[in-house]
Amino acid sequence: MASASPSSKARSVPYGSGTSCTARDGVEHVFVGAGDGPCAVLMIGSRRKDEAHYPVNDVAAKYDASVESATDEPAEAYADWRIEPWRPTQNPWPLGG
């Protein structure tokens, strides 16, 4: 995970199996799965406003997980990820079953 608090520089923090963490409001964060096994990330919460900021982050960029230029537009932030058209898919959960 790449993260930065308002008073610190961005850093990469490795998490192992069964680890929990909190990504607080207003703190830049990105989660990147690594390894060759399945990975699940459960996110609970909501934005208080229907808005988000997508900043450029050098640590996240090492994992190809940063925008090229800062934006407040989700469609712009995720443009490179939307190569295939949206289509419904089966939920693969639970894994292996």
C-alpha positions as CSV (number, residue, x, y, z in Angstrom):
1,M,0.0,0.0,0.0
2,A,1.3,3.5,-0.8
3,S,0.1,6.1,1.7
4,A,0.8,9.5,2.9
5,S,-0.5,11.4,5.9
6,P,-1.0,15.2,5.7
7,S,2.2,15.6,7.6
8,S,4.4,12.9,6.1
9,K,5.9,11.8,2.8
10,A,4.5,9.0,0.8
11,R,5.8,5.5,1.6
12,S,5.2,1.9,0.8
13,V,3.9,-0.3,3.6
14,P,3.8,-4.1,3.0
15,Y,0.9,-6.0,4.6
16,G,0.7,-9.8,5.1
17,S,-2.1,-12.2,5.2
18,G,-4.9,-11.3,7.6
19,T,-3.6,-7.7,8.1
20,S,-6.1,-4.9,8.8
21,C,-5.5,-1.3,8.3
22,T,-7.3,2.0,8.3
23,A,-7.2,4.5,5.4
24,R,-8.4,7.7,7.1
25,D,-10.4,10.4,5.3
26,G,-8.1,12.9,3.6
27,V,-5.1,10.6,3.5
28,E,-3.9,9.5,0.1
29,H,-3.9,5.7,-0.2
30,V,-3.7,3.0,-2.8
31,F,-3.8,-0.8,-2.4
32,V,-1.8,-3.0,-4.7
33,G,-2.0,-6.8,-4.7
34,A,1.3,-8.6,-5.0
35,G,2.3,-12.3,-5.3
36,D,0.8,-15.0,-7.4
37,G,-2.1,-16.0,-5.1
38,P,-5.6,-14.6,-4.7
39,C,-6.1,-11.3,-2.9
40,A,-9.2,-9.8,-1.4
41,V,-9.6,-6.3,0.0
42,L,-12.7,-5.5,2.0
43,M,-13.5,-1.8,2.1
44,I,-16.2,-0.5,4.4
45,G,-17.2,3.2,4.6
46,S,-18.4,6.0,2.5
47,R,-17.5,9.4,1.3
48,R,-19.3,12.1,3.1
49,K,-19.6,14.0,-0.2
50,D,-19.8,12.7,-3.7
51,E,-16.3,13.8,-4.5
52,A,-12.7,12.5,-4.6
53,H,-9.3,13.8,-5.5
54,Y,-6.8,11.7,-7.5
55,P,-3.3,13.1,-6.8
56,V,-0.1,12.2,-8.5
57,N,1.9,9.9,-6.2
58,D,5.4,8.8,-7.0
59,V,5.3,5.7,-4.7
60,A,2.0,4.6,-6.2
61,A,3.5,5.2,-9.7
62,K,6.1,2.5,-9.0
63,Y,3.2,0.1,-9.0
64,D,1.5,1.7,-12.0
65,A,-1.2,2.9,-9.6
66,S,-1.0,6.7,-9.9
67,V,-2.7,9.1,-12.3
68,E,-0.4,11.0,-14.6
69,S,-1.8,14.4,-13.7
70,A,-4.0,15.3,-10.7
71,T,-7.7,15.3,-11.2
72,D,-11.1,15.4,-9.4
73,E,-12.8,13.4,-12.2
74,P,-13.1,9.6,-11.7
75,A,-13.5,8.9,-15.4
76,E,-10.2,10.7,-16.1
77,A,-8.4,9.0,-13.2
78,Y,-9.5,5.5,-14.4
79,A,-9.3,6.2,-18.1
80,D,-6.3,3.9,-18.7
81,W,-8.1,1.1,-16.8
82,R,-11.2,1.2,-18.9
83,I,-9.8,-0.3,-22.0
84,E,-12.5,-3.0,-22.3
85,P,-16.2,-2.0,-22.4
86,W,-18.1,-2.5,-19.2
87,R,-20.1,-5.7,-19.0
88,P,-21.7,-7.7,-16.2
89,T,-19.7,-10.6,-14.8
90,Q,-20.2,-13.4,-12.3
91,N,-19.0,-12.7,-8.8
92,P,-16.0,-15.0,-8.2
93,W,-16.6,-15.1,-4.4
94,P,-16.0,-17.3,-2.5
95,L,-12.6,-18.0,-4.1
96,G,-12.0,-21.7,-4.9
97,G,-15.6,-22.7,-4.6
